[in-house]
Amino acid sequence: MADNIRFLIGVDGGGTSCRVAVASLDGTVLGEAKTGSSNITTNLDSAAESIMAATSAALTKAGLSEDVLPQSAAVLGLAGANVGDFAKRLSERLPFARHAIESDATIALQGALGDGDGAIAILGTGSAYLSRQGAELKLTGGWGFQISDLGGGARLGRDALELAILAHDGVVEASPLTRELLDAFKGGPDGIVLFVQTAKPADYGRHAPTVLHH
């Protein structure tokens, strides 16, 4: 590692929250912080702001200032890093001396298994399954709740709202779940229709606990 690197920064960014830890070179955690959503495909600008806000807060808790960023090496595990050129575009904005951007699934796999073989499931705002055998990685899911992530909170929330609309229209039988969801939007579909015009994955995910409750 280059002589000018004095601190290590780890970033775990998903659809709901972004967590950052600042550590010394021996791995001792000096400060941690958490901010909002940092899925870089959903909103790159907002994700970048969340990442840097959490980093700044973690540095403050460590008794450090942002002046140490050019002396820091960072690894960022981010939702959406496996799609398009979003990781490259974010990389151009980062102030660290050196950094690597991986998917949140990749850092979770490494954290759980080290360098060993095995598989993990990530269930949060989205969902993804990642396995490793030797040098081969296989990802299932993690492509966004609109077309994938069937076990994620965003998909569960979205599908539940769809079910509530179907119940309202009499296509399916009403249930305690659909009634509670409709009540949350003042008993009718209008509120749901307005909600989905601007809803982000994390917004849909807030309805997932209602699904699990029922």
MDAnalysis code that builds the backbone (N, CA, C; Angstrom):
import MDAnalysis as mda
import numpy as np

u = mda.Universe.empty(642, n_residues=214, atom_resindex=np.repeat(np.arange(214), 3), trajectory=True)
u.add_TopologyAttr("name", ["N", "CA", "C"] * 214)
u.add_TopologyAttr("resid", np.arange(1, 215))
u.add_TopologyAttr("resname", ["MET", "ALA", "ASP", "ASN", "ILE", "ARG", "PHE", "LEU", "ILE", "GLY", "VAL", "ASP", "GLY", "GLY", "GLY", "THR", "SER", "CYS", "ARG", "VAL", "ALA", "VAL", "ALA", "SER", "LEU", "ASP", "GLY", "THR", "VAL", "LEU", "GLY", "GLU", "ALA", "LYS", "THR", "GLY", "SER", "SER", "ASN", "ILE", "THR", "THR", "ASN", "LEU", "ASP", "SER", "ALA", "ALA", "GLU", "SER", "ILE", "MET", "ALA", "ALA", "THR", "SER", "ALA", "ALA", "LEU", "THR", "LYS", "ALA", "GLY", "LEU", "SER", "GLU", "ASP", "VAL", "LEU", "PRO", "GLN", "SER", "ALA", "ALA", "VAL", "LEU", "GLY", "LEU", "ALA", "GLY", "ALA", "ASN", "VAL", "GLY", "ASP", "PHE", "ALA", "LYS", "ARG", "LEU", "SER", "GLU", "ARG", "LEU", "PRO", "PHE", "ALA", "ARG", "HIS", "ALA", "ILE", "GLU", "SER", "ASP", "ALA", "THR", "ILE", "ALA", "LEU", "GLN", "GLY", "ALA", "LEU", "GLY", "ASP", "GLY", "ASP", "GLY", "ALA", "ILE", "ALA", "ILE", "LEU", "GLY", "THR", "GLY", "SER", "ALA", "TYR", "LEU", "SER", "ARG", "GLN", "GLY", "ALA", "GLU", "LEU", "LYS", "LEU", "THR", "GLY", "GLY", "TRP", "GLY", "PHE", "GLN", "ILE", "SER", "ASP", "LEU", "GLY", "GLY", "GLY", "ALA", "ARG", "LEU", "GLY", "ARG", "ASP", "ALA", "LEU", "GLU", "LEU", "ALA", "ILE", "LEU", "ALA", "HIS", "ASP", "GLY", "VAL", "VAL", "GLU", "ALA", "SER", "PRO", "LEU", "THR", "ARG", "GLU", "LEU", "LEU", "ASP", "ALA", "PHE", "LYS", "GLY", "GLY", "PRO", "ASP", "GLY", "ILE", "VAL", "LEU", "PHE", "VAL", "GLN", "THR", "ALA", "LYS", "PRO", "ALA", "ASP", "TYR", "GLY", "ARG", "HIS", "ALA", "PRO", "THR", "VAL", "LEU", "HIS", "HIS"])
u.atoms.positions = np.array([
    [0.845, -1.191, 0.000],
    [0.000, 0.000, 0.000],
    [0.883, 1.246, 0.000],
    [0.434, 2.239, -0.739],
    [1.233, 3.456, -0.888],
    [1.482, 4.103, 0.470],
    [2.634, 4.764, 0.591],
    [3.030, 5.354, 1.867],
    [2.061, 6.416, 2.348],
    [1.333, 7.070, 1.419],
    [0.467, 8.163, 1.844],
    [-0.885, 7.679, 2.374],
    [-1.192, 6.380, 2.292],
    [-2.460, 5.865, 2.795],
    [-2.378, 5.710, 4.311],
    [-3.262, 6.413, 5.016],
    [-3.271, 6.368, 6.483],
    [-4.562, 5.786, 7.041],
    [-5.648, 5.811, 6.239],
    [-6.937, 5.360, 6.750],
    [-7.648, 4.488, 5.706],
    [-8.505, 3.620, 6.203],
    [-9.318, 2.751, 5.363],
    [-10.788, 3.119, 5.546],
    [-11.524, 3.153, 4.448],
    [-12.940, 3.512, 4.493],
    [-13.741, 2.426, 3.792],
    [-14.753, 1.909, 4.484],
    [-15.647, 0.913, 3.907],
    [-17.045, 1.481, 3.772],
    [-17.658, 1.292, 2.606],
    [-19.001, 1.810, 2.338],
    [-19.907, 0.659, 1.926],
    [-21.039, 0.520, 2.605],
    [-22.057, -0.479, 2.268],
    [-23.321, 0.278, 1.926],
    [-23.626, 0.369, 0.632],
    [-24.737, 1.199, 0.192],
    [-25.831, 0.406, -0.485],
    [-27.048, 0.498, 0.041],
    [-28.188, -0.195, -0.550],
    [-29.302, 0.758, -0.913],
    [-30.465, 0.196, -1.188],
    [-31.588, 1.011, -1.613],
    [-32.202, 1.833, -0.496],
    [-32.009, 1.412, 0.748],
    [-32.599, 2.113, 1.876],
    [-31.593, 2.965, 2.620],
    [-30.387, 2.463, 2.813],
    [-29.430, 3.202, 3.634],
    [-28.007, 3.007, 3.139],
    [-27.124, 3.873, 3.633],
    [-25.699, 3.816, 3.328],
    [-24.943, 3.842, 4.645],
    [-24.108, 2.840, 4.873],
    [-23.314, 2.761, 6.100],
    [-21.835, 2.895, 5.748],
    [-21.134, 3.681, 6.546],
    [-19.708, 3.925, 6.313],
    [-18.943, 3.690, 7.612],
    [-17.803, 3.035, 7.483],
    [-16.890, 2.862, 8.619],
    [-15.518, 3.387, 8.215],
    [-14.883, 4.096, 9.126],
    [-13.515, 4.588, 8.946],
    [-12.623, 3.810, 9.902],
    [-11.508, 3.287, 9.387],
    [-10.616, 2.469, 10.216],
    [-9.170, 2.888, 10.013],
    [-8.362, 2.549, 10.993],
    [-6.917, 2.716, 10.854],
    [-6.374, 1.563, 10.020],
    [-5.103, 1.612, 9.680],
    [-4.522, 0.598, 8.800],
    [-4.504, -0.794, 9.424],
    [-4.585, -0.864, 10.749],
    [-4.614, -2.186, 11.390],
    [-6.031, -2.743, 11.507],
    [-7.007, -2.022, 10.960],
    [-8.387, -2.501, 10.961],
    [-9.226, -2.027, 12.120],
    [-8.669, -1.245, 13.016],
    [-9.439, -0.724, 14.145],
    [-10.444, 0.310, 13.658],
    [-11.727, 0.078, 13.916],
    [-12.762, 1.014, 13.475],
    [-12.738, 2.249, 14.361],
    [-12.626, 3.398, 13.727],
    [-12.514, 4.667, 14.440],
    [-13.835, 5.420, 14.488],
    [-14.675, 5.221, 13.486],
    [-15.951, 5.928, 13.445],
    [-16.879, 5.304, 12.427],
    [-18.184, 5.348, 12.708],
    [-19.190, 4.799, 11.806],
    [-20.348, 5.775, 11.689],
    [-21.043, 5.729, 10.543],
    [-22.203, 6.593, 10.343],
    [-23.126, 5.972, 9.302],
    [-24.360, 6.467, 9.282],
    [-25.381, 5.925, 8.384],
    [-26.222, 7.066, 7.822],
    [-26.502, 6.995, 6.512],
    [-27.382, 7.984, 5.881],
    [-28.414, 7.244, 5.030],
    [-28.983, 7.936, 4.040],
    [-30.086, 7.386, 3.265],
    [-29.651, 6.554, 2.074],
    [-30.567, 6.364, 1.158],
    [-30.399, 5.469, 0.015],
    [-29.155, 5.796, -0.806],
    [-28.481, 4.725, -1.263],
    [-27.303, 4.943, -2.114],
    [-27.261, 3.942, -3.264],
    [-28.433, 3.626, -3.810],
    [-28.499, 2.812, -5.028],
    [-28.147, 3.715, -6.202],
    [-27.033, 3.445, -6.846],
    [-26.523, 4.396, -7.836],
    [-27.283, 4.354, -9.156],
    [-28.072, 3.308, -9.410],
    [-28.881, 3.293, -10.625],
    [-30.198, 4.027, -10.423],
    [-30.684, 4.060, -9.183],
    [-31.953, 4.746, -8.908],
    [-31.778, 6.255, -9.017],
    [-30.721, 6.769, -8.388],
    [-30.443, 8.209, -8.449],
    [-28.970, 8.414, -8.120],
    [-28.161, 8.588, -9.136],
    [-26.720, 8.692, -8.942],
    [-26.352, 9.904, -8.088],
    [-26.974, 11.048, -8.339],
    [-26.638, 12.259, -7.593],
    [-26.973, 12.089, -6.110],
    [-28.166, 11.575, -5.835],
    [-28.576, 11.378, -4.452],
    [-27.691, 10.351, -3.762],
    [-27.339, 9.279, -4.483],
    [-26.467, 8.250, -3.908],
    [-25.102, 8.829, -3.556],
    [-24.544, 9.634, -4.454],
    [-23.241, 10.249, -4.196],
    [-23.305, 11.146, -2.962],
    [-24.398, 11.891, -2.821],
    [-24.559, 12.758, -1.656],
    [-24.637, 11.931, -0.366],
    [-25.388, 10.813, -0.408],
    [-25.516, 9.964, 0.775],
    [-24.171, 9.373, 1.167],
    [-23.420, 8.923, 0.165],
    [-22.106, 8.320, 0.433],
    [-21.171, 9.324, 1.095],
    [-21.103, 10.528, 0.552],
    [-20.177, 11.514, 1.099],
    [-20.663, 12.064, 2.441],
    [-21.993, 12.159, 2.612],
    [-22.512, 12.620, 3.899],
    [-22.202, 11.607, 4.995],
    [-22.374, 10.322, 4.698],
    [-22.059, 9.287, 5.686],
    [-20.560, 9.243, 5.959],
    [-19.761, 9.439, 4.916],
    [-18.306, 9.448, 5.093],
    [-17.880, 10.602, 5.986],
    [-18.431, 11.779, 5.735],
    [-18.097, 12.949, 6.535],
    [-18.499, 12.739, 7.994],
    [-19.692, 12.168, 8.213],
    [-20.169, 11.936, 9.580],
    [-19.296, 10.903, 10.291],
    [-18.872, 9.864, 9.579],
    [-18.004, 8.845, 10.175],
    [-16.644, 9.437, 10.542],
    [-16.129, 10.296, 9.684],
    [-14.858, 10.965, 9.987],
    [-14.984, 11.843, 11.232],
    [-16.099, 12.548, 11.335],
    [-16.323, 13.399, 12.499],
    [-16.331, 12.573, 13.778],
    [-17.007, 11.430, 13.732],
    [-17.053, 10.557, 14.912],
    [-15.668, 9.990, 15.243],
    [-14.829, 9.895, 14.216],
    [-13.465, 9.405, 14.426],
    [-12.520, 10.516, 14.875],
    [-13.040, 11.744, 14.967],
    [-12.200, 12.877, 15.337],
    [-11.319, 13.341, 14.195],
    [-11.770, 13.081, 12.963],
    [-10.995, 13.443, 11.775],
    [-11.795, 14.406, 10.909],
    [-11.116, 15.031, 9.969],
    [-11.778, 15.923, 9.029],
    [-11.668, 15.354, 7.616],
    [-12.362, 15.973, 6.693],
    [-12.325, 15.524, 5.301],
    [-10.956, 15.749, 4.666],
    [-10.068, 16.437, 5.362],
    [-8.702, 16.641, 4.846],
    [-7.951, 15.321, 4.693],
    [-8.420, 14.261, 5.393],
    [-7.719, 12.974, 5.318],
    [-8.195, 12.122, 4.143],
    [-9.207, 12.559, 3.404],
    [-9.719, 11.753, 2.293],
    [-8.649, 11.451, 1.245],
    [-7.774, 12.414, 0.904],
    [-6.707, 12.096, -0.053],
    [-5.643, 11.148, 0.509],
    [-5.782, 10.801, 1.789],
    [-4.869, 9.845, 2.418],
    [-5.602, 8.550, 2.784],
    [-6.740, 8.332, 2.137],
    [-7.580, 7.189, 2.483],
    [-7.811, 6.287, 1.277],
    [-7.880, 4.986, 1.555],
    [-8.258, 4.004, 0.541],
    [-9.648, 3.494, 0.886],
    [-10.514, 3.393, -0.108],
    [-11.908, 3.036, 0.147],
    [-12.355, 1.877, -0.734],
    [-13.212, 1.043, -0.160],
    [-13.937, 0.035, -0.919],
    [-15.418, 0.326, -0.746],
    [-16.123, 0.452, -1.853],
    [-17.544, 0.773, -1.825],
    [-18.336, -0.387, -2.422],
    [-19.198, -0.988, -1.631],
    [-20.100, -2.020, -2.114],
    [-21.477, -1.417, -2.266],
    [-21.939, -1.226, -3.512],
    [-23.125, -0.418, -3.765],
    [-24.163, -1.159, -4.600],
    [-25.410, -1.023, -4.212],
    [-26.504, -1.515, -5.043],
    [-26.465, -0.772, -6.380],
    [-26.583, -1.516, -7.464],
    [-26.567, -0.919, -8.792],
    [-25.204, -0.843, -9.432],
    [-24.153, -1.226, -8.705],
    [-22.805, -1.124, -9.267],
    [-22.568, -2.124, -10.391],
    [-23.440, -3.132, -10.499],
    [-23.290, -4.156, -11.531],
    [-24.042, -3.806, -12.807],
    [-24.601, -2.595, -12.891],
    [-25.436, -2.226, -14.033],
    [-24.849, -1.012, -14.755],
    [-24.750, -1.096, -16.087],
    [-24.364, 0.050, -16.901],
    [-23.029, 0.662, -16.508],
    [-22.923, 1.982, -16.686],
    [-21.676, 2.687, -16.385],
    [-21.787, 3.542, -15.131],
    [-22.767, 3.209, -14.269],
    [-22.992, 4.033, -13.085],
    [-21.788, 4.031, -12.150],
    [-21.154, 2.871, -11.988],
    [-19.980, 2.808, -11.116],
    [-18.858, 3.702, -11.651],
    [-18.664, 3.678, -12.961],
    [-17.622, 4.522, -13.578],
    [-17.931, 6.001, -13.366],
    [-19.191, 6.366, -13.516],
    [-19.567, 7.770, -13.356],
    [-19.407, 8.223, -11.902],
    [-19.729, 7.345, -10.966],
    [-19.515, 7.689, -9.567],
    [-18.033, 7.794, -9.257],
    [-17.250, 6.901, -9.819],
    [-15.816, 6.861, -9.554],
    [-15.155, 8.199, -9.840],
    [-15.628, 8.893, -10.851],
    [-15.045, 10.169, -11.240],
    [-15.270, 11.266, -10.197],
    [-16.203, 11.032, -9.278],
    [-16.540, 12.048, -8.274],
    [-15.852, 11.824, -6.928],
    [-15.255, 10.681, -6.732],
    [-14.785, 10.314, -5.398],
    [-13.431, 10.932, -5.073],
    [-13.235, 11.389, -3.832],
    [-12.025, 12.137, -3.468],
    [-10.926, 11.288, -2.827],
    [-11.111, 9.968, -2.767],
    [-10.147, 9.119, -2.068],
    [-8.849, 8.968, -2.861],
    [-7.763, 8.646, -2.144],
    [-6.488, 8.415, -2.828],
    [-6.598, 7.246, -3.791],
    [-7.317, 6.237, -3.382],
    [-7.617, 5.106, -4.259],
    [-8.918, 4.482, -3.786],
    [-9.629, 3.849, -4.692],
    [-10.891, 3.233, -4.309],
    [-11.238, 2.115, -5.283],
    [-12.120, 1.244, -4.828],
    [-12.694, 0.189, -5.663],
    [-14.193, 0.180, -5.420],
    [-14.959, 0.040, -6.500],
    [-16.416, -0.025, -6.400],
    [-16.863, -1.418, -6.815],
    [-17.586, -2.087, -5.923],
    [-18.130, -3.419, -6.179],
    [-19.632, -3.385, -5.927],
    [-20.323, -4.449, -6.300],
    [-21.736, -4.539, -5.957],
    [-21.873, -4.842, -4.468],
    [-23.027, -4.495, -3.908],
    [-23.245, -4.802, -2.500],
    [-23.263, -6.311, -2.262],
    [-23.646, -7.084, -3.271],
    [-23.627, -8.544, -3.133],
    [-22.197, -9.065, -3.003],
    [-21.273, -8.487, -3.753],
    [-19.884, -8.947, -3.724],
    [-19.242, -8.730, -2.362],
    [-19.463, -7.555, -1.761],
    [-18.854, -7.325, -0.460],
    [-19.526, -8.157, 0.619],
    [-20.825, -8.436, 0.448],
    [-21.508, -9.291, 1.418],
    [-20.964, -10.714, 1.354],
    [-20.720, -11.202, 0.152],
    [-20.150, -12.536, -0.019],
    [-18.775, -12.617, 0.623],
    [-17.943, -11.608, 0.372],
    [-16.596, -11.607, 0.938],
    [-16.642, -11.507, 2.458],
    [-17.551, -10.691, 2.956],
    [-17.668, -10.539, 4.393],
    [-18.134, -11.811, 5.075],
    [-19.017, -12.558, 4.407],
    [-19.561, -13.772, 5.008],
    [-18.615, -14.963, 4.883],
    [-17.932, -15.079, 3.748],
    [-17.185, -16.299, 3.447],
    [-15.678, -16.102, 3.357],
    [-15.212, -14.856, 3.390],
    [-13.794, -14.651, 3.139],
    [-13.470, -15.079, 1.713],
    [-12.415, -15.857, 1.547],
    [-12.041, -16.321, 0.212],
    [-12.603, -17.700, -0.110],
    [-13.471, -18.229, 0.751],
    [-13.990, -19.572, 0.553],
    [-15.138, -19.640, -0.434],
    [-15.476, -20.862, -0.825],
    [-16.625, -21.096, -1.693],
    [-17.908, -21.081, -0.866],
    [-19.018, -20.797, -1.540],
    [-20.309, -20.819, -0.861],
    [-21.285, -19.886, -1.544],
    [-22.400, -19.637, -0.882],
    [-23.447, -18.800, -1.456],
    [-24.103, -17.978, -0.362],
    [-24.617, -16.818, -0.744],
    [-25.324, -15.949, 0.190],
    [-26.609, -15.447, -0.456],
    [-27.536, -15.034, 0.397],
    [-28.747, -14.339, -0.047],
    [-28.773, -12.977, 0.614],
    [-29.063, -11.956, -0.156],
    [-29.233, -10.604, 0.365],
    [-30.702, -10.243, 0.218],
    [-31.349, -9.917, 1.321],
    [-32.756, -9.545, 1.305],
    [-32.899, -8.203, 1.991],
    [-33.085, -7.170, 1.204],
    [-33.248, -5.822, 1.727],
    [-34.288, -5.101, 0.895],
    [-33.990, -3.880, 0.474],
    [-34.872, -3.194, -0.457],
    [-34.992, -4.006, -1.735],
    [-33.873, -4.559, -2.198],
    [-33.866, -5.499, -3.310],
    [-33.520, -6.879, -2.795],
    [-33.267, -7.795, -3.707],
    [-32.800, -9.120, -3.300],
    [-31.854, -9.656, -4.360],
    [-30.863, -10.406, -3.907],
    [-29.893, -11.003, -4.824],
    [-29.275, -12.216, -4.154],
    [-28.867, -13.153, -4.977],
    [-28.183, -14.355, -4.510],
    [-26.863, -14.437, -5.270],
    [-25.781, -14.671, -4.538],
    [-24.466, -14.733, -5.163],
    [-23.731, -15.957, -4.647],
    [-23.183, -16.714, -5.588],
    [-22.410, -17.895, -5.206],
    [-21.011, -17.797, -5.796],
    [-20.076, -18.485, -5.157],
    [-18.698, -18.523, -5.646],
    [-18.172, -19.946, -5.537],
    [-17.601, -20.394, -6.634],
    [-16.907, -21.680, -6.660],
    [-15.586, -21.464, -7.381],
    [-14.510, -21.473, -6.607],
    [-13.220, -21.146, -7.190],
    [-13.219, -19.700, -7.648],
    [-12.898, -19.476, -8.903],
    [-12.866, -18.119, -9.450],
    [-14.186, -17.710, -10.085],
    [-15.172, -18.609, -10.067],
    [-16.436, -18.341, -10.760],
    [-17.475, -17.767, -9.811],
    [-18.020, -16.602, -10.167],
    [-19.109, -15.978, -9.432],
    [-20.390, -16.078, -10.246],
    [-21.504, -16.380, -9.592],
    [-22.795, -16.431, -10.266],
    [-23.803, -15.601, -9.486],
    [-24.362, -14.586, -10.150],
    [-25.350, -13.699, -9.536],
    [-26.737, -14.048, -10.047],
    [-27.695, -14.168, -9.134],
    [-29.096, -14.352, -9.480],
    [-29.890, -13.249, -8.808],
    [-30.608, -12.467, -9.593],
    [-31.334, -11.325, -9.054],
    [-30.433, -10.113, -8.980],
    [-30.955, -9.076, -8.311],
    [-30.180, -7.850, -8.179],
    [-30.272, -6.921, -9.368],
    [-31.330, -7.080, -10.192],
    [-31.450, -6.272, -11.402],
    [-32.525, -5.185, -11.281],
    [-32.984, -4.929, -10.066],
    [-34.005, -3.903, -9.871],
    [-35.382, -4.514, -9.681],
    [-36.202, -3.877, -8.844],
    [-37.465, -4.489, -8.461],
    [-38.487, -4.528, -9.593],
    [-38.295, -3.693, -10.625],
    [-39.275, -3.685, -11.714],
    [-39.296, -5.009, -12.469],
    [-38.131, -5.670, -12.591],
    [-38.044, -6.890, -13.386],
    [-37.386, -8.042, -12.635],
    [-36.956, -7.813, -11.396],
    [-36.178, -8.815, -10.678],
    [-36.398, -8.637, -9.181],
    [-35.447, -9.097, -8.360],
    [-35.446, -8.852, -6.916],
    [-36.753, -9.293, -6.248],
    [-37.209, -10.508, -6.579],
    [-38.533, -10.944, -6.163],
    [-38.685, -11.071, -4.657],
    [-37.570, -11.209, -3.928],
    [-37.645, -11.327, -2.480],
    [-37.350, -10.046, -1.740],
    [-37.194, -8.936, -2.466],
    [-36.845, -7.663, -1.837],
    [-38.061, -6.901, -1.342],
    [-37.816, -5.992, -0.401],
    [-38.910, -5.219, 0.158],
    [-39.628, -4.361, -0.861],
    [-38.905, -3.818, -1.834],
    [-39.536, -2.974, -2.851],
    [-40.537, -3.782, -3.671],
    [-40.140, -4.989, -4.074],
    [-41.044, -5.818, -4.879],
    [-42.249, -6.280, -4.054],
    [-42.003, -6.668, -2.789],
    [-43.110, -7.084, -1.935],
    [-44.107, -5.943, -1.743],
    [-43.586, -4.736, -1.508],
    [-44.463, -3.587, -1.320],
    [-45.229, -3.243, -2.579],
    [-44.534, -3.252, -3.714],
    [-45.205, -2.931, -4.979],
    [-46.302, -3.932, -5.288],
    [-46.001, -5.234, -5.133],
    [-46.985, -6.275, -5.446],
    [-48.176, -6.207, -4.495],
    [-47.920, -5.835, -3.246],
    [-49.022, -5.718, -2.290],
    [-49.964, -4.575, -2.672],
    [-49.393, -3.468, -3.146],
    [-50.233, -2.353, -3.576],
    [-51.045, -2.739, -4.809],
    [-50.443, -3.499, -5.700],
    [-51.186, -3.999, -6.865],
    [-52.357, -4.866, -6.413],
    [-52.108, -5.732, -5.433],
    [-53.158, -6.595, -4.907],
    [-54.277, -5.772, -4.275],
    [-53.911, -4.701, -3.580],
    [-54.919, -3.833, -2.965],
    [-55.814, -3.194, -4.027],
    [-55.224, -2.782, -5.143],
    [-56.014, -2.210, -6.237],
    [-56.950, -3.262, -6.825],
    [-56.443, -4.485, -7.021],
    [-57.280, -5.563, -7.554],
    [-58.446, -5.868, -6.616],
    [-58.195, -5.820, -5.317],
    [-59.263, -6.055, -4.348],
    [-60.292, -4.930, -4.406],
    [-59.808, -3.691, -4.514],
    [-60.715, -2.547, -4.625],
    [-61.626, -2.701, -5.835],
    [-61.079, -3.204, -6.950],
    [-61.855, -3.351, -8.183],
    [-62.709, -4.613, -8.193],
    [-62.574, -5.453, -7.166],
    [-63.368, -6.670, -7.105],
    [-62.836, -7.819, -7.928],
    [-61.609, -7.700, -8.396],
    [-61.002, -8.763, -9.203],
    [-60.559, -9.919, -8.308],
    [-60.061, -9.590, -7.123],
    [-59.720, -10.608, -6.127],
    [-60.468, -10.270, -4.844],
    [-60.576, -11.255, -3.963],
    [-61.281, -11.047, -2.711],
    [-60.464, -10.152, -1.778],
    [-61.131, -9.233, -1.124],
    [-60.460, -8.363, -0.162],
    [-59.983, -9.188, 1.028],
    [-58.936, -8.686, 1.679],
    [-58.355, -9.383, 2.826],
    [-57.934, -8.342, 3.849],
    [-57.587, -8.778, 5.067],
    [-57.058, -7.801, 6.034],
    [-55.856, -7.034, 5.490],
    [-55.018, -7.699, 4.692],
    [-53.864, -7.018, 4.104],
    [-54.302, -5.922, 3.148],
    [-55.179, -6.244, 2.207],
    [-55.573, -5.232, 1.220],
    [-56.348, -4.102, 1.875],
    [-57.150, -4.416, 2.887],
    [-57.896, -3.360, 3.581],
    [-56.954, -2.423, 4.326],
    [-55.931, -2.980, 4.975],
    [-54.989, -2.124, 5.696],
    [-54.222, -1.220, 4.738],
    [-53.817, -1.759, 3.603],
    [-53.083, -0.951, 2.629],
    [-53.956, 0.162, 2.061],
    [-55.214, -0.163, 1.733],
    [-56.114, 0.868, 1.227],
    [-56.388, 1.923, 2.291],
    [-56.546, 1.495, 3.541],
    [-56.762, 2.457, 4.624],
    [-55.580, 3.415, 4.760],
    [-54.370, 2.899, 4.506],
    [-53.173, 3.740, 4.598],
    [-53.189, 4.842, 3.549],
    [-53.956, 4.616, 2.472],
    [-54.078, 5.623, 1.415],
    [-55.497, 6.178, 1.371],
    [-56.122, 6.289, 2.548],
    [-57.443, 6.904, 2.712],
    [-58.549, 6.108, 2.034],
    [-58.365, 4.783, 1.945],
    [-59.456, 3.895, 1.554],
    [-59.707, 3.724, 0.077],
    [-58.947, 4.376, -0.775],
    [-59.206, 4.264, -2.203],
    [-57.937, 4.221, -3.012],
    [-58.070, 3.994, -4.317],
    [-56.886, 3.861, -5.166],
    [-56.198, 5.178, -5.507],
    [-56.890, 6.306, -5.336],
    [-56.316, 7.580, -5.776],
    [-54.964, 7.847, -5.122],
    [-54.894, 7.623, -3.814],
    [-53.645, 7.875, -3.110],
    [-52.524, 6.986, -3.589],
    [-52.845, 5.734, -3.894],
    [-51.829, 4.806, -4.408],
    [-51.350, 5.254, -5.779],
    [-52.278, 5.673, -6.627],
    [-51.913, 6.124, -7.974],
    [-50.980, 7.333, -7.897],
    [-51.272, 8.263, -7.002],
    [-50.408, 9.435, -6.850],
    [-49.058, 9.036, -6.258],
    [-49.071, 8.100, -5.312],
    [-47.838, 7.639, -4.679],
    [-46.856, 7.067, -5.692],
    [-47.344, 6.241, -6.609],
    [-46.434, 5.548, -7.522],
    [-45.837, 6.472, -8.574],
    [-46.383, 7.679, -8.722],
    [-45.818, 8.599, -9.708],
    [-44.390, 8.997, -9.365],
    [-44.079, 9.030, -8.069],
    [-42.752, 9.485, -7.645],
    [-42.036, 8.485, -6.745],
    [-42.670, 7.354, -6.457],
    [-42.109, 6.411, -5.482],
    [-40.795, 5.803, -5.970],
    [-39.844, 5.713, -5.059],
    [-38.567, 5.044, -5.281],
    [-38.630, 3.659, -4.632],
    [-37.686, 2.785, -4.942],
    [-37.714, 1.441, -4.343],
    [-37.873, 1.443, -2.830],
    [-37.148, 2.325, -2.139],
    [-37.253, 2.363, -0.678],
    [-38.650, 2.749, -0.224],
    [-39.355, 3.576, -1.017],
    [-40.728, 3.959, -0.666],
    [-41.651, 2.745, -0.732],
    [-41.508, 1.938, -1.778],
    [-42.293, 0.704, -1.864],
    [-41.929, -0.237, -0.715],
    [-40.662, -0.275, -0.375],
    [-40.187, -1.184, 0.656],
    [-40.799, -0.894, 2.012],
    [-41.253, 0.320, 2.244],
    [-41.852, 0.638, 3.542],
    [-43.169, -0.101, 3.773],
    [-43.756, -0.651, 2.714],
    [-44.993, -1.427, 2.858],
    [-44.732, -2.915, 3.029],
    [-43.484, -3.345, 2.884],
    [-43.158, -4.761, 3.035],
    [-43.445, -5.275, 4.454],
    [-43.183, -4.514, 5.525],
    [-43.509, -5.029, 6.861],
    [-44.991, -5.364, 7.023],
    [-45.872, -4.611, 6.334],
    [-47.301, -4.918, 6.399],
    [-47.574, -6.291, 5.799],
    [-46.901, -6.595, 4.693],
    [-47.039, -7.917, 4.065],
    [-46.593, -9.002, 5.043],
    [-45.447, -8.817, 5.637],
    [-44.905, -9.825, 6.559],
    [-45.784, -9.977, 7.787],
    [-46.376, -8.881, 8.251],
    [-47.247, -8.928, 9.409],
    [-48.453, -9.828, 9.140],
    [-49.003, -9.714, 7.937],
    [-50.211, -10.474, 7.609],
    [-49.889, -11.897, 7.152],
])
